[in-house]
């Protein structure tokens, strides 16, 4: 089985964790970070069920910054 790597961002919004594939417009959610990732994995598998996923994107770094306002 061929695998494809996707870059994912998880955000905590109210009572939900939202997992977003930053390389493509596929998003899912769950009550925990782990559940949101499992749901996103399933969504990506279904999204690419009948077609070849694009080449794996390069790894990206994501960080948070605090800015005084």
mmCIF file of the N, C-alpha and C atoms, coordinates in Angstrom:
data_MODEL
# 
_entry.id   MODEL 
# 
loop_
_atom_site.group_PDB 
_atom_site.id 
_atom_site.type_symbol 
_atom_site.label_atom_id 
_atom_site.label_alt_id 
_atom_site.label_comp_id 
_atom_site.label_asym_id 
_atom_site.label_entity_id 
_atom_site.label_seq_id 
_atom_site.pdbx_PDB_ins_code 
_atom_site.Cartn_x 
_atom_site.Cartn_y 
_atom_site.Cartn_z 
_atom_site.occupancy 
_atom_site.B_iso_or_equiv 
_atom_site.pdbx_formal_charge 
_atom_site.auth_seq_id 
_atom_site.auth_comp_id 
_atom_site.auth_asym_id 
_atom_site.auth_atom_id 
_atom_site.pdbx_PDB_model_num 
ATOM 1   N N  . UNK A 1 1  ? 0.840   -1.182 0.000  1.00 0.00 ? 1  UNK A N  1 
ATOM 2   C CA . UNK A 1 1  ? 0.000   0.000  0.000  1.00 0.00 ? 1  UNK A CA 1 
ATOM 3   C C  . UNK A 1 1  ? 0.886   1.248  0.000  1.00 0.00 ? 1  UNK A C  1 
ATOM 4   N N  . UNK A 1 2  ? 0.597   2.172  -0.879 1.00 0.00 ? 2  UNK A N  1 
ATOM 5   C CA . UNK A 1 2  ? 1.329   3.430  -0.962 1.00 0.00 ? 2  UNK A CA 1 
ATOM 6   C C  . UNK A 1 2  ? 0.789   4.406  0.080  1.00 0.00 ? 2  UNK A C  1 
ATOM 7   N N  . UNK A 1 3  ? 1.671   5.185  0.664  1.00 0.00 ? 3  UNK A N  1 
ATOM 8   C CA . UNK A 1 3  ? 1.247   6.197  1.628  1.00 0.00 ? 3  UNK A CA 1 
ATOM 9   C C  . UNK A 1 3  ? 1.651   7.577  1.129  1.00 0.00 ? 3  UNK A C  1 
ATOM 10  N N  . UNK A 1 4  ? 0.963   8.576  1.602  1.00 0.00 ? 4  UNK A N  1 
ATOM 11  C CA . UNK A 1 4  ? 1.247   9.968  1.272  1.00 0.00 ? 4  UNK A CA 1 
ATOM 12  C C  . UNK A 1 4  ? 1.289   10.757 2.567  1.00 0.00 ? 4  UNK A C  1 
ATOM 13  N N  . UNK A 1 5  ? 2.267   11.627 2.703  1.00 0.00 ? 5  UNK A N  1 
ATOM 14  C CA . UNK A 1 5  ? 2.384   12.462 3.903  1.00 0.00 ? 5  UNK A CA 1 
ATOM 15  C C  . UNK A 1 5  ? 1.633   13.775 3.677  1.00 0.00 ? 5  UNK A C  1 
ATOM 16  N N  . UNK A 1 6  ? 0.887   14.193 4.680  1.00 0.00 ? 6  UNK A N  1 
ATOM 17  C CA . UNK A 1 6  ? 0.169   15.461 4.651  1.00 0.00 ? 6  UNK A CA 1 
ATOM 18  C C  . UNK A 1 6  ? 0.570   16.286 5.867  1.00 0.00 ? 6  UNK A C  1 
ATOM 19  N N  . UNK A 1 7  ? 0.638   17.594 5.713  1.00 0.00 ? 7  UNK A N  1 
ATOM 20  C CA . UNK A 1 7  ? 0.881   18.509 6.825  1.00 0.00 ? 7  UNK A CA 1 
ATOM 21  C C  . UNK A 1 7  ? -0.467  18.881 7.424  1.00 0.00 ? 7  UNK A C  1 
ATOM 22  N N  . UNK A 1 8  ? -0.550  18.801 8.747  1.00 0.00 ? 8  UNK A N  1 
ATOM 23  C CA . UNK A 1 8  ? -1.830  18.989 9.436  1.00 0.00 ? 8  UNK A CA 1 
ATOM 24  C C  . UNK A 1 8  ? -1.672  20.029 10.542 1.00 0.00 ? 8  UNK A C  1 
ATOM 25  N N  . UNK A 1 9  ? -2.702  20.848 10.711 1.00 0.00 ? 9  UNK A N  1 
ATOM 26  C CA . UNK A 1 9  ? -2.755  21.829 11.781 1.00 0.00 ? 9  UNK A CA 1 
ATOM 27  C C  . UNK A 1 9  ? -3.964  21.495 12.651 1.00 0.00 ? 9  UNK A C  1 
ATOM 28  N N  . UNK A 1 10 ? -3.783  21.519 13.969 1.00 0.00 ? 10 UNK A N  1 
ATOM 29  C CA . UNK A 1 10 ? -4.887  21.267 14.890 1.00 0.00 ? 10 UNK A CA 1 
ATOM 30  C C  . UNK A 1 10 ? -5.115  22.527 15.715 1.00 0.00 ? 10 UNK A C  1 
ATOM 31  N N  . UNK A 1 11 ? -6.373  22.943 15.800 1.00 0.00 ? 11 UNK A N  1 
ATOM 32  C CA . UNK A 1 11 ? -6.737  24.100 16.609 1.00 0.00 ? 11 UNK A CA 1 
ATOM 33  C C  . UNK A 1 11 ? -7.820  23.694 17.589 1.00 0.00 ? 11 UNK A C  1 
ATOM 34  N N  . UNK A 1 12 ? -7.752  24.238 18.814 1.00 0.00 ? 12 UNK A N  1 
ATOM 35  C CA . UNK A 1 12 ? -8.786  23.982 19.808 1.00 0.00 ? 12 UNK A CA 1 
ATOM 36  C C  . UNK A 1 12 ? -9.771  25.142 19.744 1.00 0.00 ? 12 UNK A C  1 
ATOM 37  N N  . UNK A 1 13 ? -11.012 24.829 19.389 1.00 0.00 ? 13 UNK A N  1 
ATOM 38  C CA . UNK A 1 13 ? -12.056 25.844 19.253 1.00 0.00 ? 13 UNK A CA 1 
ATOM 39  C C  . UNK A 1 13 ? -13.242 25.439 20.107 1.00 0.00 ? 13 UNK A C  1 
ATOM 40  N N  . UNK A 1 14 ? -13.498 26.196 21.165 1.00 0.00 ? 14 UNK A N  1 
ATOM 41  C CA . UNK A 1 14 ? -14.570 25.900 22.115 1.00 0.00 ? 14 UNK A CA 1 
ATOM 42  C C  . UNK A 1 14 ? -14.385 24.476 22.650 1.00 0.00 ? 14 UNK A C  1 
ATOM 43  N N  . UNK A 1 15 ? -15.350 23.589 22.434 1.00 0.00 ? 15 UNK A N  1 
ATOM 44  C CA . UNK A 1 15 ? -15.262 22.214 22.943 1.00 0.00 ? 15 UNK A CA 1 
ATOM 45  C C  . UNK A 1 15 ? -14.720 21.246 21.905 1.00 0.00 ? 15 UNK A C  1 
ATOM 46  N N  . UNK A 1 16 ? -14.245 21.735 20.770 1.00 0.00 ? 16 UNK A N  1 
ATOM 47  C CA . UNK A 1 16 ? -13.822 20.868 19.668 1.00 0.00 ? 16 UNK A CA 1 
ATOM 48  C C  . UNK A 1 16 ? -12.364 21.103 19.312 1.00 0.00 ? 16 UNK A C  1 
ATOM 49  N N  . UNK A 1 17 ? -11.758 20.066 18.751 1.00 0.00 ? 17 UNK A N  1 
ATOM 50  C CA . UNK A 1 17 ? -10.445 20.173 18.120 1.00 0.00 ? 17 UNK A CA 1 
ATOM 51  C C  . UNK A 1 17 ? -10.675 20.047 16.620 1.00 0.00 ? 17 UNK A C  1 
ATOM 52  N N  . UNK A 1 18 ? -10.139 20.990 15.873 1.00 0.00 ? 18 UNK A N  1 
ATOM 53  C CA . UNK A 1 18 ? -10.311 21.014 14.431 1.00 0.00 ? 18 UNK A CA 1 
ATOM 54  C C  . UNK A 1 18 ? -8.973  20.683 13.787 1.00 0.00 ? 18 UNK A C  1 
ATOM 55  N N  . UNK A 1 19 ? -8.955  19.617 12.988 1.00 0.00 ? 19 UNK A N  1 
ATOM 56  C CA . UNK A 1 19 ? -7.751  19.200 12.275 1.00 0.00 ? 19 UNK A CA 1 
ATOM 57  C C  . UNK A 1 19 ? -7.913  19.573 10.811 1.00 0.00 ? 19 UNK A C  1 
ATOM 58  N N  . UNK A 1 20 ? -6.952  20.298 10.275 1.00 0.00 ? 20 UNK A N  1 
ATOM 59  C CA . UNK A 1 20 ? -7.013  20.764 8.891  1.00 0.00 ? 20 UNK A CA 1 
ATOM 60  C C  . UNK A 1 20 ? -5.764  20.344 8.153  1.00 0.00 ? 20 UNK A C  1 
ATOM 61  N N  . UNK A 1 21 ? -5.935  19.735 7.001  1.00 0.00 ? 21 UNK A N  1 
ATOM 62  C CA . UNK A 1 21 ? -4.818  19.432 6.119  1.00 0.00 ? 21 UNK A CA 1 
ATOM 63  C C  . UNK A 1 21 ? -4.439  20.748 5.444  1.00 0.00 ? 21 UNK A C  1 
ATOM 64  N N  . UNK A 1 22 ? -3.250  21.261 5.759  1.00 0.00 ? 22 UNK A N  1 
ATOM 65  C CA . UNK A 1 22 ? -2.866  22.576 5.238  1.00 0.00 ? 22 UNK A CA 1 
ATOM 66  C C  . UNK A 1 22 ? -2.435  22.529 3.779  1.00 0.00 ? 22 UNK A C  1 
ATOM 67  N N  . UNK A 1 23 ? -2.234  21.332 3.234  1.00 0.00 ? 23 UNK A N  1 
ATOM 68  C CA . UNK A 1 23 ? -1.841  21.186 1.834  1.00 0.00 ? 23 UNK A CA 1 
ATOM 69  C C  . UNK A 1 23 ? -3.050  21.125 0.905  1.00 0.00 ? 23 UNK A C  1 
ATOM 70  N N  . UNK A 1 24 ? -4.200  20.773 1.456  1.00 0.00 ? 24 UNK A N  1 
ATOM 71  C CA . UNK A 1 24 ? -5.441  20.608 0.691  1.00 0.00 ? 24 UNK A CA 1 
ATOM 72  C C  . UNK A 1 24 ? -6.585  21.108 1.562  1.00 0.00 ? 24 UNK A C  1 
ATOM 73  N N  . UNK A 1 25 ? -7.725  21.317 0.998  1.00 0.00 ? 25 UNK A N  1 
ATOM 74  C CA . UNK A 1 25 ? -8.841  21.858 1.756  1.00 0.00 ? 25 UNK A CA 1 
ATOM 75  C C  . UNK A 1 25 ? -9.701  20.743 2.334  1.00 0.00 ? 25 UNK A C  1 
ATOM 76  N N  . UNK A 1 26 ? -9.117  19.953 3.222  1.00 0.00 ? 26 UNK A N  1 
ATOM 77  C CA . UNK A 1 26 ? -9.841  18.882 3.893  1.00 0.00 ? 26 UNK A CA 1 
ATOM 78  C C  . UNK A 1 26 ? -9.738  19.150 5.388  1.00 0.00 ? 26 UNK A C  1 
ATOM 79  N N  . UNK A 1 27 ? -10.890 19.155 6.076  1.00 0.00 ? 27 UNK A N  1 
ATOM 80  C CA . UNK A 1 27 ? -10.963 19.507 7.487  1.00 0.00 ? 27 UNK A CA 1 
ATOM 81  C C  . UNK A 1 27 ? -11.863 18.508 8.193  1.00 0.00 ? 27 UNK A C  1 
ATOM 82  N N  . UNK A 1 28 ? -11.552 18.225 9.459  1.00 0.00 ? 28 UNK A N  1 
ATOM 83  C CA . UNK A 1 28 ? -12.419 17.405 10.284 1.00 0.00 ? 28 UNK A CA 1 
ATOM 84  C C  . UNK A 1 28 ? -12.304 17.883 11.723 1.00 0.00 ? 28 UNK A C  1 
ATOM 85  N N  . UNK A 1 29 ? -13.109 17.307 12.601 1.00 0.00 ? 29 UNK A N  1 
ATOM 86  C CA . UNK A 1 29 ? -13.094 17.731 13.996 1.00 0.00 ? 29 UNK A CA 1 
ATOM 87  C C  . UNK A 1 29 ? -13.340 16.545 14.914 1.00 0.00 ? 29 UNK A C  1 
ATOM 88  N N  . UNK A 1 30 ? -13.088 16.752 16.197 1.00 0.00 ? 30 UNK A N  1 
ATOM 89  C CA . UNK A 1 30 ? -13.339 15.733 17.197 1.00 0.00 ? 30 UNK A CA 1 
ATOM 90  C C  . UNK A 1 30 ? -13.299 16.348 18.573 1.00 0.00 ? 30 UNK A C  1 
ATOM 91  N N  . UNK A 1 31 ? -13.690 15.573 19.579 1.00 0.00 ? 31 UNK A N  1 
ATOM 92  C CA . UNK A 1 31 ? -13.704 16.054 20.962 1.00 0.00 ? 31 UNK A CA 1 
ATOM 93  C C  . UNK A 1 31 ? -12.305 16.072 21.581 1.00 0.00 ? 31 UNK A C  1 
ATOM 94  N N  . UNK A 1 32 ? -11.343 15.402 20.932 1.00 0.00 ? 32 UNK A N  1 
ATOM 95  C CA . UNK A 1 32 ? -9.943  15.417 21.372 1.00 0.00 ? 32 UNK A CA 1 
ATOM 96  C C  . UNK A 1 32 ? -9.060  15.595 20.145 1.00 0.00 ? 32 UNK A C  1 
ATOM 97  N N  . UNK A 1 33 ? -7.798  15.941 20.377 1.00 0.00 ? 33 UNK A N  1 
ATOM 98  C CA . UNK A 1 33 ? -6.863  16.092 19.255 1.00 0.00 ? 33 UNK A CA 1 
ATOM 99  C C  . UNK A 1 33 ? -6.719  14.768 18.519 1.00 0.00 ? 33 UNK A C  1 
ATOM 100 N N  . UNK A 1 34 ? -6.645  13.669 19.266 1.00 0.00 ? 34 UNK A N  1 
ATOM 101 C CA . UNK A 1 34 ? -6.497  12.338 18.661 1.00 0.00 ? 34 UNK A CA 1 
ATOM 102 C C  . UNK A 1 34 ? -7.716  11.982 17.803 1.00 0.00 ? 34 UNK A C  1 
ATOM 103 N N  . UNK A 1 35 ? -8.906  12.286 18.313 1.00 0.00 ? 35 UNK A N  1 
ATOM 104 C CA . UNK A 1 35 ? -10.131 11.991 17.548 1.00 0.00 ? 35 UNK A CA 1 
ATOM 105 C C  . UNK A 1 35 ? -10.200 12.840 16.280 1.00 0.00 ? 35 UNK A C  1 
ATOM 106 N N  . UNK A 1 36 ? -9.812  14.106 16.377 1.00 0.00 ? 36 UNK A N  1 
ATOM 107 C CA . UNK A 1 36 ? -9.840  14.966 15.188 1.00 0.00 ? 36 UNK A CA 1 
ATOM 108 C C  . UNK A 1 36 ? -8.865  14.464 14.131 1.00 0.00 ? 36 UNK A C  1 
ATOM 109 N N  . UNK A 1 37 ? -7.684  13.969 14.561 1.00 0.00 ? 37 UNK A N  1 
ATOM 110 C CA . UNK A 1 37 ? -6.715  13.416 13.609 1.00 0.00 ? 37 UNK A CA 1 
ATOM 111 C C  . UNK A 1 37 ? -7.226  12.132 12.964 1.00 0.00 ? 37 UNK A C  1 
ATOM 112 N N  . UNK A 1 38 ? -7.846  11.262 13.749 1.00 0.00 ? 38 UNK A N  1 
ATOM 113 C CA . UNK A 1 38 ? -8.408  10.021 13.197 1.00 0.00 ? 38 UNK A CA 1 
ATOM 114 C C  . UNK A 1 38 ? -9.506  10.344 12.196 1.00 0.00 ? 38 UNK A C  1 
ATOM 115 N N  . UNK A 1 39 ? -10.345 11.328 12.519 1.00 0.00 ? 39 UNK A N  1 
ATOM 116 C CA . UNK A 1 39 ? -11.414 11.725 11.601 1.00 0.00 ? 39 UNK A CA 1 
ATOM 117 C C  . UNK A 1 39 ? -10.849 12.357 10.333 1.00 0.00 ? 39 UNK A C  1 
ATOM 118 N N  . UNK A 1 40 ? -9.775  13.132 10.463 1.00 0.00 ? 40 UNK A N  1 
ATOM 119 C CA . UNK A 1 40 ? -9.149  13.737 9.285  1.00 0.00 ? 40 UNK A CA 1 
ATOM 120 C C  . UNK A 1 40 ? -8.521  12.671 8.398  1.00 0.00 ? 40 UNK A C  1 
ATOM 121 N N  . UNK A 1 41 ? -7.883  11.693 9.009  1.00 0.00 ? 41 UNK A N  1 
ATOM 122 C CA . UNK A 1 41 ? -7.292  10.603 8.228  1.00 0.00 ? 41 UNK A CA 1 
ATOM 123 C C  . UNK A 1 41 ? -8.369  9.902  7.409  1.00 0.00 ? 41 UNK A C  1 
ATOM 124 N N  . UNK A 1 42 ? -9.498  9.603  8.045  1.00 0.00 ? 42 UNK A N  1 
ATOM 125 C CA . UNK A 1 42 ? -10.604 8.960  7.327  1.00 0.00 ? 42 UNK A CA 1 
ATOM 126 C C  . UNK A 1 42 ? -11.126 9.864  6.204  1.00 0.00 ? 42 UNK A C  1 
ATOM 127 N N  . UNK A 1 43 ? -11.249 11.163 6.487  1.00 0.00 ? 43 UNK A N  1 
ATOM 128 C CA . UNK A 1 43 ? -11.734 12.102 5.468  1.00 0.00 ? 43 UNK A CA 1 
ATOM 129 C C  . UNK A 1 43 ? -10.789 12.159 4.273  1.00 0.00 ? 43 UNK A C  1 
ATOM 130 N N  . UNK A 1 44 ? -9.478  12.164 4.533  1.00 0.00 ? 44 UNK A N  1 
ATOM 131 C CA . UNK A 1 44 ? -8.503  12.191 3.435  1.00 0.00 ? 44 UNK A CA 1 
ATOM 132 C C  . UNK A 1 44 ? -8.548  10.899 2.627  1.00 0.00 ? 44 UNK A C  1 
ATOM 133 N N  . UNK A 1 45 ? -8.689  9.762  3.301  1.00 0.00 ? 45 UNK A N  1 
ATOM 134 C CA . UNK A 1 45 ? -8.796  8.487  2.587  1.00 0.00 ? 45 UNK A CA 1 
ATOM 135 C C  . UNK A 1 45 ? -10.028 8.467  1.691  1.00 0.00 ? 45 UNK A C  1 
ATOM 136 N N  . UNK A 1 46 ? -11.145 8.977  2.192  1.00 0.00 ? 46 UNK A N  1 
ATOM 137 C CA . UNK A 1 46 ? -12.366 9.032  1.379  1.00 0.00 ? 46 UNK A CA 1 
ATOM 138 C C  . UNK A 1 46 ? -12.237 10.042 0.244  1.00 0.00 ? 46 UNK A C  1 
ATOM 139 N N  . UNK A 1 47 ? -11.602 11.190 0.526  1.00 0.00 ? 47 UNK A N  1 
ATOM 140 C CA . UNK A 1 47 ? -11.440 12.229 -0.483 1.00 0.00 ? 47 UNK A CA 1 
ATOM 141 C C  . UNK A 1 47 ? -10.641 11.718 -1.674 1.00 0.00 ? 47 UNK A C  1 
ATOM 142 N N  . UNK A 1 48 ? -9.595  10.918 -1.398 1.00 0.00 ? 48 UNK A N  1 
ATOM 143 C CA . UNK A 1 48 ? -8.731  10.408 -2.461 1.00 0.00 ? 48 UNK A CA 1 
ATOM 144 C C  . UNK A 1 48 ? -9.022  8.954  -2.814 1.00 0.00 ? 48 UNK A C  1 
ATOM 145 N N  . UNK A 1 49 ? -10.207 8.469  -2.459 1.00 0.00 ? 49 UNK A N  1 
ATOM 146 C CA . UNK A 1 49 ? -10.559 7.070  -2.676 1.00 0.00 ? 49 UNK A CA 1 
ATOM 147 C C  . UNK A 1 49 ? -10.446 6.648  -4.140 1.00 0.00 ? 49 UNK A C  1 
ATOM 148 N N  . UNK A 1 50 ? -10.862 7.479  -5.057 1.00 0.00 ? 50 UNK A N  1 
ATOM 149 C CA . UNK A 1 50 ? -10.898 7.117  -6.474 1.00 0.00 ? 50 UNK A CA 1 
ATOM 150 C C  . UNK A 1 50 ? -9.876  7.847  -7.326 1.00 0.00 ? 50 UNK A C  1 
ATOM 151 N N  . UNK A 1 51 ? -8.923  8.501  -6.696 1.00 0.00 ? 51 UNK A N  1 
ATOM 152 C CA . UNK A 1 51 ? -7.889  9.193  -7.464 1.00 0.00 ? 51 UNK A CA 1 
ATOM 153 C C  . UNK A 1 51 ? -6.571  9.141  -6.713 1.00 0.00 ? 51 UNK A C  1 
ATOM 154 N N  . UNK A 1 52 ? -5.526  9.400  -7.412 1.00 0.00 ? 52 UNK A N  1 
ATOM 155 C CA . UNK A 1 52 ? -4.178  9.372  -6.842 1.00 0.00 ? 52 UNK A CA 1 
ATOM 156 C C  . UNK A 1 52 ? -3.931  10.667 -6.070 1.00 0.00 ? 52 UNK A C  1 
ATOM 157 N N  . UNK A 1 53 ? -3.541  10.575 -4.794 1.00 0.00 ? 53 UNK A N  1 
ATOM 158 C CA . UNK A 1 53 ? -3.201  11.794 -4.060 1.00 0.00 ? 53 UNK A CA 1 
ATOM 159 C C  . UNK A 1 53 ? -1.997  12.479 -4.702 1.00 0.00 ? 53 UNK A C  1 
ATOM 160 N N  . UNK A 1 54 ? -1.869  13.780 -4.529 1.00 0.00 ? 54 UNK A N  1 
ATOM 161 C CA . UNK A 1 54 ? -0.704  14.484 -5.058 1.00 0.00 ? 54 UNK A CA 1 
ATOM 162 C C  . UNK A 1 54 ? 0.562   14.011 -4.360 1.00 0.00 ? 54 UNK A C  1 
ATOM 163 N N  . UNK A 1 55 ? 1.679   14.337 -4.926 1.00 0.00 ? 55 UNK A N  1 
ATOM 164 C CA . UNK A 1 55 ? 2.966   13.991 -4.321 1.00 0.00 ? 55 UNK A CA 1 
ATOM 165 C C  . UNK A 1 55 ? 3.048   14.558 -2.910 1.00 0.00 ? 55 UNK A C  1 
ATOM 166 N N  . UNK A 1 56 ? 3.750   13.872 -2.042 1.00 0.00 ? 56 UNK A N  1 
ATOM 167 C CA . UNK A 1 56 ? 3.890   14.341 -0.668 1.00 0.00 ? 56 UNK A CA 1 
ATOM 168 C C  . UNK A 1 56 ? 4.531   15.718 -0.644 1.00 0.00 ? 56 UNK A C  1 
ATOM 169 N N  . UNK A 1 57 ? 3.952   16.633 0.109  1.00 0.00 ? 57 UNK A N  1 
ATOM 170 C CA . UNK A 1 57 ? 4.522   17.976 0.193  1.00 0.00 ? 57 UNK A CA 1 
ATOM 171 C C  . UNK A 1 57 ? 5.749   17.974 1.094  1.00 0.00 ? 57 UNK A C  1 
ATOM 172 N N  . UNK A 1 58 ? 6.569   19.000 0.973  1.00 0.00 ? 58 UNK A N  1 
ATOM 173 C CA . UNK A 1 58 ? 7.710   19.093 1.891  1.00 0.00 ? 58 UNK A CA 1 
ATOM 174 C C  . UNK A 1 58 ? 7.207   19.341 3.309  1.00 0.00 ? 58 UNK A C  1 
ATOM 175 N N  . UNK A 1 59 ? 7.968   18.928 4.294  1.00 0.00 ? 59 UNK A N  1 
ATOM 176 C CA . UNK A 1 59 ? 7.593   19.186 5.680  1.00 0.00 ? 59 UNK A CA 1 
ATOM 177 C C  . UNK A 1 59 ? 7.631   20.680 5.940  1.00 0.00 ? 59 UNK A C  1 
ATOM 178 N N  . UNK A 1 60 ? 6.717   21.129 6.768  1.00 0.00 ? 60 UNK A N  1 
ATOM 179 C CA . UNK A 1 60 ? 6.682   22.541 7.147  1.00 0.00 ? 60 UNK A CA 1 
ATOM 180 C C  . UNK A 1 60 ? 6.775   22.642 8.657  1.00 0.00 ? 60 UNK A C  1 
ATOM 181 N N  . UNK A 1 61 ? 7.222   23.776 9.122  1.00 0.00 ? 61 UNK A N  1 
ATOM 182 C CA . UNK A 1 61 ? 7.245   24.056 10.551 1.00 0.00 ? 61 UNK A CA 1 
ATOM 183 C C  . UNK A 1 61 ? 6.159   25.065 10.847 1.00 0.00 ? 61 UNK A C  1 
ATOM 184 N N  . UNK A 1 62 ? 5.484   24.861 11.940 1.00 0.00 ? 62 UNK A N  1 
ATOM 185 C CA . UNK A 1 62 ? 4.415   25.769 12.346 1.00 0.00 ? 62 UNK A CA 1 
ATOM 186 C C  . UNK A 1 62 ? 4.657   26.132 13.794 1.00 0.00 ? 62 UNK A C  1 
ATOM 187 N N  . UNK A 1 63 ? 4.569   27.408 14.101 1.00 0.00 ? 63 UNK A N  1 
ATOM 188 C CA . UNK A 1 63 ? 4.796   27.854 15.474 1.00 0.00 ? 63 UNK A CA 1 
ATOM 189 C C  . UNK A 1 63 ? 3.784   28.917 15.831 1.00 0.00 ? 63 UNK A C  1 
ATOM 190 N N  . UNK A 1 64 ? 3.706   29.264 17.089 1.00 0.00 ? 64 UNK A N  1 
ATOM 191 C CA . UNK A 1 64 ? 2.807   30.320 17.562 1.00 0.00 ? 64 UNK A CA 1 
ATOM 192 C C  . UNK A 1 64 ? 3.647   31.442 18.140 1.00 0.00 ? 64 UNK A C  1 
ATOM 193 N N  . UNK A 1 65 ? 3.148   32.640 17.989 1.00 0.00 ? 65 UNK A N  1 
ATOM 194 C CA . UNK A 1 65 ? 3.820   33.827 18.537 1.00 0.00 ? 65 UNK A CA 1 
ATOM 195 C C  . UNK A 1 65 ? 2.841   34.631 19.344 1.00 0.00 ? 65 UNK A C  1 
ATOM 196 N N  . UNK A 1 66 ? 3.332   35.219 20.420 1.00 0.00 ? 66 UNK A N  1 
ATOM 197 C CA . UNK A 1 66 ? 2.527   36.165 21.188 1.00 0.00 ? 66 UNK A CA 1 
ATOM 198 C C  . UNK A 1 66 ? 2.975   37.562 20.823 1.00 0.00 ? 66 UNK A C  1 
ATOM 199 N N  . UNK A 1 67 ? 2.017   38.428 20.556 1.00 0.00 ? 67 UNK A N  1 
ATOM 200 C CA . UNK A 1 67 ? 2.314   39.795 20.155 1.00 0.00 ? 67 UNK A CA 1 
ATOM 201 C C  . UNK A 1 67 ? 1.564   40.736 21.078 1.00 0.00 ? 67 UNK A C  1 
ATOM 202 N N  . UNK A 1 68 ? 2.251   41.699 21.649 1.00 0.00 ? 68 UNK A N  1 
ATOM 203 C CA . UNK A 1 68 ? 1.625   42.694 22.514 1.00 0.00 ? 68 UNK A CA 1 
ATOM 204 C C  . UNK A 1 68 ? 0.676   43.542 21.692 1.00 0.00 ? 68 UNK A C  1 
ATOM 205 N N  . UNK A 1 69 ? -0.443  43.876 22.278 1.00 0.00 ? 69 UNK A N  1 
ATOM 206 C CA . UNK A 1 69 ? -1.378  44.757 21.561 1.00 0.00 ? 69 UNK A CA 1 
ATOM 207 C C  . UNK A 1 69 ? -1.899  45.813 22.480 1.00 0.00 ? 69 UNK A C  1 
# 
